[in-house]
Amino acid sequence: QVRLEESGGGTVQSGGTLRLSCKTSGFDFATHCMGWFRQAPGNEREAVAVFEPDGRPSYADSVEGRFAISKHSFNTTLWLQIYTLTPDDTGTYYCAATDCSVWALVRGRPSLRHIQLREWQYWGQGTQVTVGT
C-alpha cells in the first residue's frame, strides 16, 4: 500500500522552529515529485513548498526564506524545516506525491498558487502545527 506519514508537528511559540518529516513507502520515490501543503481553519489547502519536475525547490511567497524542503532518496523521506514560526503558520501540514513525468506535462505556471490539488496522487493524513501568539 502507498503510505505517507507526517510527523513533527506540535504547539510552539512565535519565533520557534519545527522540523516536519514524511516517511513514505509503496511508490517509486525517485520518479515522483514531492511537496508540502498546509490548510488553516477556514482556508483552502495550499502548496507551501514543492520540488519542481526539474528538481528545484519552489516556495510560496508567504514562507520563502523561512521554510526549507529537503529529501533523502535512500530512505524515501521528505522533510520541511521551518524557521521563525508565526501564528499564520498554524494549520495541518500534509506531504504529497505526484508522478514527475506526468506532472511536468501539465505544470504550466511557476507559481505555487497555480498548483492543483487533484494533480497530486498520494497524500498523508497530516500533522498539526499550532503557533501561539
N, C-alpha and C positions, 0 to 999 in steps of 0.2 A: 504494500500500500504506500501511497505517497504521503509523506509526513513532513510538516514544517512546524517546529515547536519553538516558540519565542520564550525568552526568559530575561530577567534582569530588571524588570520594571519595579516600581515601588513609589513610596512617598518621600519627597525630598523638598528642601527649601530652595527658594530662588537663589540662583548663583551656583547651585550644586552641579554635580556631574553624575551621569549614568552611562553604563555600557550595556547595551542590549545585545543578545545573541539569538541566533536562529539556527537550530540544528535540523538538517534535512536528510531525507532518505527516500528511496523509491522512484527517483527520476535521475536523468543524466545531468548532474550539476554542471558539468563542463560545457554543455551546449545550451544552457538556459541562462537568460539574463535574470538577475536578482534585484530586488528592490525593497524599500521600506515605505510603508504608508501609515497614516495615522488618522484617527477620527475623534474629534472632540464632540461633546454633547451638543446636539442641535446642528452640527455641521456635517457636510458630506465628507466621505473618506477622500483623502488627498495623498498624492505621492510627495514624499519629502526627500528621498534620496534613492537613486537607482543607478545601476550600471547600464549604460547605453550599449547598443549592439557592437560598437567599435571598442568597447571595454572601458571607456571613460566614465567616471562618475559624474552625475548631474544632481544638483540640489535645488530645492525650492528657494525662492528669494528670501523667504522668511527665516530660513535656517542656515543659509550659506555662511560659512565662516565659523559656525558653531558645531555643525554636525559633520561626521566623517564616516563614510561607509567603507567597509573592507570585507574581504572574504578569504577563506582558507579552502583551496580546492581539494586538497587531500582529505580533509575532514568534512568536506561539504557543509561548511558552516559560514554563516553570514553574521556580521557584527554592525552595530551602529554606536559609535562613540558620540556622546552628546556633552557639550560643554556649556556652561553659563545658562542653565535652565531658567526659564521664566514661566509664570502661570499660563501663558499662551501655548506652552508646550504640553499642557495637560491633555490626555486623551489615551485611547487604546492604540497601541502600535502593532502593526502587522507586517510580517515579511511575506513576500510573494515571489513567484517564479513564472517566467514565460519563455517559450522556445525562441531563442535569439534569432535564428534564421527566418522564422515566420514573422516575428515582431519587426524585424528590420524592413520588411516589405510594406508595413503599414505605419511605421514611425516617420511621419512626415514633418513634424514640427519639433524643434529642440526643447521648448519649454515644458516643464513638468506639468503645468496646468492643463496641457492637452492630452495627457495620458488617460486612456480609457480603462477603467477597471476591468471591463469584460475582456480585454486583451491579455489579462494575466490569469493563467490556468490554475495555478496552485496557490493556496492561501493557508497561513497558520491561523490559530484561534485568537491570537493577540495577547499582549501583555500590557497591563495598566500602568501608566505613568501619571502621577499626581504631583504637581508642584505648588507648594504653598506660597502665600504672599509674604 
